[in-house]
Structure formats: C-alpha cells, structure tokens
C-alpha cells in the first residue's frame, strides 16, 4: 500500500451554508465600490477663513460653525496670555514680537484661544510658526479668566510648523 493510500479519505459533503453565502453576497453588494479612505483628513483652517466668517452682529457664518466639535489644524504664532507653562495661550496670524511695523493682532478674527492638552510641554519661540491641532469651537463665549473669544481650540497638540508659509505668495512668482 502506498503512503498516499493510507490517508483517511473524507467523504465530500454537500454545501450546508447556502443561506449564509447568499447573505454575505447581499451585504457585499451594498458596500460602495470605492475603497474607504484610510483616515479622514483633518481640516486646516486659516485666519483668512476666520476673518471672513465674522459678522457685524457678533454672529458667525454657518460654514465656520460647521467645524465646531471637530478636530482641526491651524497655524500661527503663539502669544503667551496665561500661565507660564503655556497651558493656555493665544494663537495669532502675526507674531507678538519681531513683526513688521509693530503689527499686533487687533481683533477676535485674528486670535484663537488655545487650551493645551494635559502633559504637553511647549518650546516657545516668538518668531516661529506653530501648528495647533485639537477640538475646534466657534461662537461668542466669555471666559472669566481670559475674556471674550469667538474661536477656541481645546485639548490642543502643538508642534513647530516647519517650512510654513506665513505670507501670501503672488501668482506667477
């Protein structure tokens, strides 16, 4: 007797799960043909968008309000305005020092209140651009400690925005 003949033969069984196979095919047919994105891209807001969203009656556009409760990213300069550990600061479109013509942020559309996530330490440089990523809030709010704000980022993570462009580039250059 050959070695292959000694193997135990298993009799063929009829397919016993046609209902399950049919259910699987129906479920797969309902899936979109386009593969899902690996991760949703975090929207990047700009100070131009924030400025364009402000209305004379202290209202904001629905476009900017749609970002409330979502994680966003925004770049700007840190302006210390709270505790020395920078657990709270203002993010601005212009630097508080080292700017041209002594330009300072002058309106609520030019500042974002940033509440840093616990345990994060920041290496601060007044002339560096930083990237802030966290939960965005839009709307008029008065804080007992820091005053009135229209834009806030909570639970923020902070990093230097290496290679960030801070000036508009003219087309054709």
For each residue, the residues with C-beta under 8 A, 3 or more apart:
1: 5 6
2: 5 6
3: 6 7
4: 7
5: 1 2
6: 1 2 3
7: 3 4
8:
9:
10:
11:
12:
13: 16
14:
15: 18 21
16: 13
17: 20 21
18: 15 21 22
19: 22 23
20: 17 23 24
21: 15 17 18 24 25
22: 18 19 25 26
23: 19 20 26 27
24: 20 21 27 28
25: 21 22 28 29
26: 22 23 29 30
27: 23 24 30 31
28: 24 25 31
29: 25 26
30: 26 27
31: 27 28
32: 36
33:
34:
35:
36: 32
37: 40 41
38:
39:
40: 37
41: 37
42: 71 72 73 133
43: 67 70 72 73
44: 72 73 74 75
45: 49 50 64 67 72 73 74 136
46: 49 50 74 75
47: 50 51 74 76 93 109 110
48: 51 52
49: 45 46 52 53 63 64
50: 45 46 47 53 54 64 109 110 112 150 151
51: 47 48 54 107 109 110
52: 48 49 61
53: 49 50 60 61 63 64 109 138
54: 50 51 60 107 108 109 150
55: 58 59 60 61
56:
57:
58: 55 140 150
59: 55
60: 53 54 55 64 65 138 139 150
61: 52 53 55 64 65
62: 65 66
63: 49 53 66
64: 45 49 50 53 60 61 67 138
65: 60 61 62 68 138 139
66: 62 63
67: 43 45 64 70 72 136 138
68: 65 136 137 138 139
69: 135 136 137
70: 43 67 135 136
71: 42 133 134 135 136
72: 42 43 44 45 67 133 134 135 136 153
73: 42 43 44 45 131 132 133
74: 44 45 46 47 91 112 131 132 153
75: 44 46 129 130 131 132 161 164
76: 47 91 92 93 112 129 130 132
77: 91 92 93 94 95 96 126 127 128 129 130
78: 86 89 90 91 92 114 122 124 126 128 130 158
79: 89 90 91 92 95 96 105 111
80: 84 86 89 96 124
81: 88 89 90 146
82: 86 87 88 89 145 146
83: 86 87 88
84: 80
85: 121
86: 78 80 82 83 89 116 122 124
87: 82 83 115 116 118
88: 81 82 83 113 114 115 116 146
89: 78 79 80 81 82 86 114 116
90: 78 79 81 105 111 112 113 114
91: 74 76 77 78 79 111 112 114 130 132 153
92: 76 77 78 79 95 96 105 110 111 112
93: 47 76 77 105 110
94: 77 99 103 104 105 110
95: 77 79 92 98 99 126 127
96: 77 79 80 92 99 104 105 126
97: 126 127
98: 95 126 127
99: 94 95 96 102 103 104
100: 103
101:
102: 99
103: 94 99 100
104: 94 96 99
105: 79 90 92 93 94 96 110 111
106: 110
107: 51 54 110 111
108: 54 111 148 149 150 151
109: 47 50 51 53 54 150
110: 47 50 51 92 93 94 105 106 107
111: 79 90 91 92 105 107 108 149 151
112: 50 74 76 90 91 92 132 149 151 152 153
113: 88 90 143 146 149 151 152 153
114: 78 88 89 90 91 132 134 152 153 156 158
115: 87 88 134 152 153 154 155 156
116: 86 87 88 89 120 122 156 157 158
117: 120 134 155 156 157
118: 87
119:
120: 116 117 156 157 158
121: 85
122: 78 86 116 158
123: 160
124: 78 80 86
125: 128 160
126: 77 78 95 96 97 98
127: 77 95 97 98
128: 77 78 125 160 161
129: 75 76 77 160 161 164 166
130: 75 76 77 78 91 158 159 160 161
131: 73 74 75 158 159 160 161 164
132: 73 74 75 76 91 112 114 153 156 157 158
133: 42 71 72 73 153 156 157
134: 71 72 114 115 117 153 154 155 156 157
135: 69 70 71 72 153 154 155
136: 45 67 68 69 70 71 72 151 152 153
137: 68 69 141 151 152 153 154
138: 53 60 64 65 67 68 150 151 152
139: 60 65 68 150
140: 58 148 149 150
141: 137 148 149 150 152
142: 147 148
143: 113 146 147 148 149
144:
145: 82
146: 81 82 88 113 143 149
147: 142 143
148: 108 140 141 142 143
149: 108 111 112 113 140 141 143 146 152
150: 50 54 58 60 108 109 138 139 140 141
151: 50 108 111 112 113 136 137 138
152: 112 113 114 115 136 137 138 141 149
153: 72 74 91 112 113 114 115 132 133 134 135 136 137 156
154: 115 134 135 137
155: 115 117 134 135
156: 114 115 116 117 120 132 133 134 153
157: 116 117 120 132 133 134
158: 78 114 116 120 122 130 131 132
159: 130 131
160: 123 125 128 129 130 131
161: 75 128 129 130 131 164
162:
163:
164: 75 129 131 161
165: 169
166: 129
167:
168:
169: 165 173
170: 173
171:
172:
173: 169 170
